Amino acid sequence: MPMDDEVDQVVAQAERAQRAFGPWPEARVDALLHDIATTIAAHADELAVATVVETGIGNAEDKTLKNRFASLAVYQSLAGQPAAGVIRADPTRQVAEIASPVGVVLGLIPRTSPVATLVFKTLIALKGRNALVLSCHHRAQGVGERAGTLIQAALRRHGAPPALVQWVRQRTSRATTLQLMRHRDVGFILATGGVSLVRAAYSSGTPAIGVGPGNAPAYVCADADVEAATQHIVASKTFDHGLICGAEQHLVVDSAVRDRLMAALEMEGAAVLTLEEARGAEARLCDSTMGRLRGELVGQAAGLLAEQLGIRRPWPVHLIVIPVDVAAIAGALGGEKLAPVLSFFTVAGEREGLAVCQALLHREGRGHTAIIHSGDPARVAQFGQALEASRILVNGPGAQGCIGMGNGLVPSLTLGCGTFGGTSTTDNVSYTHLLNIKRVAYHQQPLAHPVEYQRTHGESDQRAADQSDATTLL
């Protein structure tokens, strides 16, 4: 474990590098980011293979796609955007906004998606002219160092200080991570990881954005396009063996389409368990003391899970679907399952469907993601208004959709859950969250005594207050 003076040295080097990097013009920063993104994308497949070997979870093909998305798609969302100096000016209000870096950012890197998360945090931190210190999960330090070395080579090619991106090189310990979190010169924490780590970040005294667990319900309505919904569900929940926490965790299915959906799932390679097969599923798959999926099954292939359950099918099993009743919400199958396993609830109509979806989010995953399959805009709007989820995905896959793949959301590997889930934003986090925005406001009117101001301006103020929120200036 690094001693306090070693942590001090890392942070001091990051501070010096950040000060040297701060004046870089936008075009030069974007050229650097392009090099980093294309470099990681060019090595995406080998880094994916190395990740699976080191972490023991997920699959290399999907991790390759995730690595390329987190580098190239994230870069495209940043390129050309102003992130330093005057970024906005309103001549009517005579207010200008000036962006400044938050300084040294601590990025916590999880075992589930280490390379994708690492390059994503690098790109958004550097876009804001910040330095980044990385603390990788101890089961992902090797691949984290490989990705970090590629990034530092790109920094050198562009004449940037290599200390702009550093990482803990010894085996990461909780004590080391806590030292970095609490360091007086660390300006911000991007916390991606387990619940306890995120809570530690928020309680460290350093400003932080953390993520929360997912437990996304996917409501398949009576009017859903069942075949399209099935394809999205299977593509999502099997992606990287279910490791993206915004993937579907539960199907909440209207009874009118229940049988069609079950048949369609099996056509796509799912094993929909019979009632007899489902009876012992929770005991075999879940740790009763922890109330969740057994750790050794996280991120494993559905075929292995089928073996654990003693399930046989005349086709290769890609997904396990377990029919349950509402009592299961309180048990382990009612929570997040980072594996290709889905709970299947049958509901009678919209009222029950919404109630089950809400109960699942209150069980776990408030503020994260919810999915609806329906062709009725009014039903979609009702779902979006009712559920406490920061991302409401419509007629699409959860795993890919929550990170902004295939829709208009900001591409991101750090997903806020808002106050619903005990975090500080509902956004898909990006570079804008790693800026201090200063506002320069010009005085426009002579000052008046408060009583005089109320007499002369009260009537117009009341008229303004009566206008719709959409036209009210904050």
C-alpha positions in Angstrom: 0.0 0.0 0.0 1.4 3.4 -0.9 2.2 5.6 2.1 0.7 9.0 2.6 3.8 10.7 1.1 3.5 8.6 -2.1 -0.2 9.6 -2.5 0.9 13.2 -1.9 3.5 12.8 -4.7 1.0 11.4 -7.2 -1.4 14.2 -6.5 1.3 16.9 -6.6 2.4 15.6 -10.0 -1.2 15.6 -11.2 -1.6 19.2 -10.0 1.5 20.4 -11.9 0.5 18.6 -15.0 -3.0 20.1 -14.9 -1.6 23.7 -14.5 0.5 23.2 -17.6 -2.4 21.7 -19.6 -5.0 24.3 -18.5 -4.1 26.9 -21.2 -4.3 24.5 -24.1 -6.7 25.7 -26.9 -9.7 23.7 -27.8 -8.4 22.4 -31.1 -5.2 21.1 -29.5 -7.2 19.3 -26.7 -9.5 17.7 -29.3 -6.6 16.5 -31.3 -5.2 14.8 -28.2 -8.5 13.3 -27.3 -8.9 12.0 -30.9 -5.5 10.3 -30.6 -6.4 8.7 -27.3 -9.8 7.5 -28.6 -8.5 6.0 -31.8 -5.5 4.4 -30.0 -7.8 2.6 -27.5 -10.2 1.7 -30.3 -7.4 0.2 -32.3 -6.5 -2.0 -29.3 -10.1 -2.6 -28.2 -10.1 -6.3 -29.0 -6.8 -7.3 -27.3 -7.8 -5.2 -24.3 -11.1 -7.0 -24.2 -9.5 -10.4 -24.2 -7.1 -9.3 -21.5 -10.0 -8.0 -19.4 -11.9 -11.3 -19.5 -8.8 -13.2 -18.6 -8.0 -11.0 -15.7 -11.4 -10.3 -14.3 -13.0 -13.7 -15.1 -16.3 -12.1 -16.1 -18.0 -11.0 -19.3 -17.1 -11.9 -22.9 -14.5 -10.4 -25.2 -16.6 -9.7 -28.2 -19.0 -7.5 -26.4 -16.2 -5.8 -24.4 -14.6 -4.9 -27.7 -17.7 -3.1 -28.8 -18.0 -1.4 -25.4 -14.4 -0.3 -25.5 -14.9 1.2 -29.0 -18.1 2.9 -28.0 -16.5 4.4 -24.9 -13.6 5.8 -26.9 -14.9 6.7 -30.4 -18.6 7.6 -29.6 -17.6 9.5 -26.4 -15.0 11.4 -28.3 -17.5 12.4 -31.0 -19.8 13.8 -28.3 -17.0 16.0 -27.0 -15.3 17.2 -30.2 -15.8 20.8 -31.0 -17.6 21.5 -27.7 -16.4 24.6 -25.8 -15.0 23.6 -22.4 -12.7 26.5 -21.4 -12.9 30.2 -21.3 -16.2 31.9 -22.3 -18.5 29.0 -23.3 -21.8 31.0 -23.4 -22.9 34.6 -23.5 -26.4 36.0 -23.3 -26.4 39.6 -24.5 -30.0 40.2 -23.4 -29.3 39.2 -19.8 -25.7 40.5 -20.0 -24.4 37.3 -18.4 -21.4 35.4 -19.6 -20.4 31.9 -18.5 -16.7 31.0 -18.1 -15.5 27.4 -17.6 -12.6 26.4 -15.4 -11.3 23.0 -14.5 -12.2 21.2 -11.2 -8.5 20.3 -11.0 -7.4 16.8 -10.1 -10.1 14.1 -10.6 -10.0 10.7 -8.9 -11.6 8.1 -11.2 -12.6 4.8 -9.6 -12.6 2.0 -12.1 -14.8 -1.1 -11.7 -14.1 -4.8 -12.5 -17.2 -5.0 -14.7 -16.1 -2.6 -17.5 -12.5 -1.4 -16.6 -11.2 -0.4 -20.0 -14.4 1.3 -21.2 -14.8 3.2 -18.0 -11.1 4.2 -17.9 -11.0 5.6 -21.4 -14.4 7.3 -20.9 -13.2 9.1 -17.7 -9.9 10.0 -19.3 -11.7 11.7 -22.2 -14.2 13.7 -20.2 -11.6 14.7 -17.6 -9.1 15.9 -20.2 -11.8 17.7 -22.2 -12.3 19.9 -19.1 -8.5 20.5 -18.8 -8.4 18.3 -15.6 -5.8 15.8 -14.5 -6.9 12.3 -13.7 -5.7 9.8 -11.1 -7.1 6.3 -11.6 -7.8 3.7 -8.9 -8.7 0.4 -10.6 -10.4 -2.6 -9.0 -7.7 -5.0 -7.8 -9.0 -7.6 -10.3 -8.5 -5.2 -13.2 -5.2 -3.5 -12.4 -3.2 -5.3 -15.1 -5.5 -4.3 -18.0 -5.9 -0.8 -16.4 -2.2 -0.4 -16.6 -2.1 -1.5 -20.2 -4.8 1.0 -21.2 -3.1 3.7 -19.1 0.3 3.1 -20.8 -1.3 3.5 -24.2 -2.9 6.8 -23.0 0.3 8.1 -21.6 2.0 7.4 -25.0 -0.6 9.5 -26.7 0.0 12.3 -24.2 3.7 12.3 -25.0 3.0 12.4 -28.7 1.1 15.6 -28.2 3.6 17.2 -25.8 1.2 16.9 -22.9 2.6 16.0 -19.4 2.3 12.3 -18.9 1.3 12.9 -15.3 -2.1 14.2 -16.6 -3.2 10.5 -16.4 -1.8 8.4 -13.6 -2.9 5.3 -11.8 -2.3 3.4 -8.6 0.4 1.0 -9.6 0.6 -1.2 -6.5 -2.3 -3.6 -5.7 -5.2 -1.3 -4.9 -6.4 -1.3 -1.3 -9.4 0.4 0.2 -7.0 2.3 2.5 -5.2 3.8 -0.5 -8.4 4.7 -2.3 -9.7 6.4 0.9 -6.4 8.4 1.1 -6.9 9.6 -2.4 -10.6 10.4 -1.8 -9.8 12.5 1.2 -6.7 14.2 -0.2 -7.0 18.0 0.2 -5.8 18.6 -3.4 -8.1 16.1 -5.1 -10.9 18.3 -6.5 -13.5 15.8 -7.6 -14.3 12.0 -7.5 -16.0 10.1 -10.3 -17.1 7.0 -8.4 -18.1 3.9 -10.4 -18.3 0.7 -8.4 -20.1 -1.0 -5.5 -22.5 0.7 -3.2 -20.0 0.9 -0.3 -17.4 2.5 -2.5 -19.8 5.1 -3.8 -21.0 5.9 -0.3 -17.4 6.3 0.8 -16.8 8.8 -2.0 -19.9 10.8 -1.0 -18.8 10.8 2.7 -15.1 11.7 2.0 -15.6 15.4 2.1 -14.5 15.8 -1.6 -17.2 16.7 -4.2 -18.3 13.5 -6.0 -20.6 12.0 -8.5 -21.4 8.4 -8.0 -23.6 5.7 -9.5 -26.2 3.5 -8.0 -27.2 -0.1 -8.6 -29.6 -0.9 -11.4 -32.8 -3.0 -11.2 -34.5 -2.1 -14.4 -38.0 -3.3 -15.0 -39.0 -3.8 -18.7 -42.7 -3.3 -19.0 -44.0 -5.2 -22.1 -47.5 -3.7 -22.7 -50.5 -5.3 -24.4 -49.8 -3.3 -27.5 -46.1 -4.0 -27.7 -44.4 -5.3 -30.9 -43.6 -8.6 -29.2 -41.0 -9.8 -31.7 -39.1 -6.5 -31.7 -39.3 -6.3 -27.9 -37.9 -9.8 -27.6 -35.0 -9.1 -29.9 -34.1 -6.0 -27.9 -34.4 -7.8 -24.5 -32.2 -10.7 -25.5 -29.6 -8.5 -27.2 -29.5 -6.4 -24.1 -29.5 -8.9 -21.3 -27.0 -11.2 -23.0 -24.6 -8.3 -23.8 -21.3 -8.9 -22.0 -23.1 -11.6 -20.0 -25.4 -9.1 -18.3 -22.8 -6.9 -16.7 -24.2 -3.5 -17.6 -26.4 -2.5 -14.6 -28.9 -0.7 -16.8 -29.8 -3.9 -18.6 -33.2 -5.4 -18.0 -33.4 -7.2 -14.7 -37.1 -8.1 -14.8 -39.8 -8.5 -17.5 -43.2 -7.1 -16.4 -45.5 -8.5 -19.0 -49.2 -7.9 -19.7 -51.1 -11.2 -19.6 -52.4 -10.5 -23.1 -49.0 -11.0 -24.6 -47.5 -13.4 -22.0 -47.6 -16.6 -24.1 -46.4 -14.9 -27.3 -43.5 -13.3 -25.5 -42.4 -16.6 -23.8 -42.5 -18.4 -27.2 -40.5 -15.5 -28.8 -37.9 -15.6 -26.1 -37.4 -19.3 -26.7 -37.1 -18.7 -30.4 -34.2 -16.3 -29.5 -32.4 -18.9 -27.5 -33.8 -18.3 -24.0 -34.6 -21.1 -21.5 -38.0 -20.0 -20.0 -38.2 -22.2 -16.9 -41.2 -24.3 -16.1 -42.9 -23.9 -12.8 -41.1 -27.0 -11.5 -37.7 -25.8 -12.8 -38.3 -22.4 -11.3 -39.0 -23.6 -7.8 -35.4 -24.3 -6.8 -33.8 -21.6 -9.1 -33.3 -18.9 -6.4 -31.6 -21.3 -4.0 -29.2 -22.5 -6.7 -28.4 -19.1 -8.2 -28.5 -16.8 -5.2 -26.6 -16.4 -1.9 -29.3 -16.5 0.8 -27.1 -14.6 3.3 -26.4 -11.7 0.8 -29.8 -11.8 -0.8 -28.4 -11.6 -4.3 -26.8 -13.6 -7.2 -23.9 -15.7 -6.0 -20.6 -13.8 -6.7 -19.1 -16.6 -8.8 -22.0 -16.5 -11.2 -21.7 -12.7 -11.9 -20.9 -12.1 -15.6 -21.0 -15.8 -16.5 -22.4 -17.3 -19.7 -26.0 -18.5 -19.6 -24.9 -22.1 -20.5 -23.0 -22.2 -17.2 -26.0 -20.9 -15.3 -28.2 -23.6 -17.0 -25.8 -26.2 -15.7 -26.1 -24.8 -12.2 -29.8 -25.2 -12.5 -29.8 -28.6 -14.1 -31.6 -27.1 -17.1 -31.5 -28.9 -20.5 -32.8 -27.5 -23.8 -32.4 -28.7 -27.4 -30.7 -25.4 -28.3 -27.7 -23.4 -26.9 -29.1 -21.5 -24.0 -28.3 -17.7 -24.2 -30.6 -16.5 -21.4 -32.4 -17.8 -18.3 -35.9 -16.5 -17.8 -37.6 -17.4 -14.4 -41.3 -16.9 -14.1 -42.1 -15.6 -10.6 -45.0 -14.0 -8.7 -45.0 -10.6 -6.9 -43.8 -12.2 -3.7 -40.4 -12.6 -5.4 -39.9 -8.8 -5.4 -38.7 -9.0 -1.8 -36.3 -11.9 -2.5 -33.0 -12.2 -4.3 -34.7 -12.6 -7.6 -36.3 -9.2 -7.1 -33.0 -7.4 -7.2 -30.2 -6.7 -9.6 -28.6 -9.8 -11.3 -25.4 -9.0 -13.3 -25.7 -12.1 -15.4 -28.0 -13.3 -18.2 -30.9 -14.0 -15.9 -34.3 -12.4 -16.0 -37.3 -12.5 -13.7 -40.7 -12.7 -15.5 -43.8 -11.2 -13.8 -47.2 -11.4 -15.4 -49.6 -8.5 -14.8 -53.2 -7.9 -15.6 -53.4 -4.4 -17.1 -51.6 -1.1 -16.8 -52.4 -0.4 -13.1 -50.8 -3.6 -12.0 -47.9 -3.2 -14.4 -47.0 0.2 -13.1 -47.3 -1.0 -9.5 -45.0 -3.9 -10.1 -42.4 -1.7 -11.9 -42.5 0.8 -9.1 -42.2 -1.9 -6.4 -39.1 -3.3 -8.2 -37.4 0.1 -8.3 -38.2 0.6 -4.7 -36.7 -2.8 -3.9 -33.4 -1.7 -5.6 -32.3 0.6 -8.4 -34.3 3.7 -7.7 -33.2 6.5 -10.1 -31.4 4.3 -12.6 -33.3 2.9 -15.6 -36.7 1.6 -16.7 -37.8 0.4 -20.0 -41.2 0.3 -21.7 -42.3 -1.5 -24.9 -45.5 0.2 -26.2 -46.7 2.0 -29.3 -49.0 4.4 -27.3 -47.3 7.8 -26.6 -49.8 8.4 -23.8 -48.9 5.2 -22.1 -45.2 6.0 -22.5 -45.8 9.4 -20.9 -47.7 7.9 -18.0 -44.9 5.4 -17.4 -42.2 8.1 -17.6 -44.1 10.3 -15.1 -44.8 7.6 -12.6 -41.5 5.8 -12.3 -38.5 7.1 -10.3 -35.9 6.4 -13.0 -33.5 8.8 -14.6 -33.5 7.1 -17.9 -36.9 5.9 -19.4 -36.0 3.9 -22.5 -38.8 3.3 -25.1 -38.9 0.3 -27.5 -35.2 -0.4 -27.2 -32.6 -2.4 -25.3 -31.7 -1.4 -21.7 -27.9 -2.2 -21.6 -27.1 -0.4 -24.8 -29.7 2.3 -24.4 -28.8 3.5 -20.9 -25.3 4.4 -22.0 -26.5 6.3 -25.1 -25.9 3.6 -27.7 -28.6 3.8 -30.4 -30.5 6.7 -28.9 -30.1 10.4 -28.2 -28.7 10.2 -24.7 -25.3 11.5 -23.9 -22.7 8.6 -24.4 -21.5 7.8 -20.9 -20.2 5.0 -18.7 -21.2 6.9 -15.5 -24.9 7.1 -15.0 -26.4 9.3 -12.2 -29.4 8.2 -10.3 -30.4 11.5 -8.8 -31.8 11.9 -5.3 -34.1 8.9 -6.1 -31.0 6.7 -5.7 -28.9 8.9 -3.4 -26.6 10.4 -6.0 -26.1 14.0 -7.0 -27.4 14.0 -10.6 -29.8 12.2 -12.9 -27.6 12.8 -15.9 -25.5 10.6 -18.1 -22.3 12.1 -16.8 -19.9 14.0 -19.2 -17.3 16.6 -19.3 -19.8 19.3 -18.3 -19.9 17.8 -14.8 -16.1 18.3 -14.5 -16.2 22.1 -14.9 -16.5 25.0 -12.6 -18.8 27.5 -14.3 -18.3 31.1 -13.4 -21.0 33.7 -14.3 -20.1 37.3 -15.1 -23.2 39.4 -14.7 -23.4 43.1 -15.6 -25.5 45.4 -13.5 -28.3 46.9 -15.6 -30.7 48.9 -13.3 -30.2 51.4 -10.5 -30.7 50.0 -7.0 -33.9 50.9 -5.2 -35.0 50.7 -1.6 -36.8 47.3 -1.1 -40.2 49.0 -0.3 -39.9 51.3 -3.3 -38.9 48.3 -5.5 -41.9 46.4 -4.4 -44.3 49.3 -5.1 -42.9 49.9 -8.6 -42.2 46.4 -9.6 -44.6 44.2 -7.7 -47.3 44.3 -10.3 -45.0 43.3 -13.2 -43.3 40.7 -11.0 -46.7 39.1 -10.3 -47.5 39.0 -14.0 -44.1 37.4 -14.7 -44.8 34.8 -11.9 -48.1 33.9 -13.6 -46.4 33.0 -16.8 -45.6 29.4 -17.6 -42.4 27.8 -16.3 -41.2 27.4 -19.8 -40.9 31.1 -20.2 -39.6 32.0 -16.8 -35.9 33.0 -16.5 -34.1 31.5 -13.6 
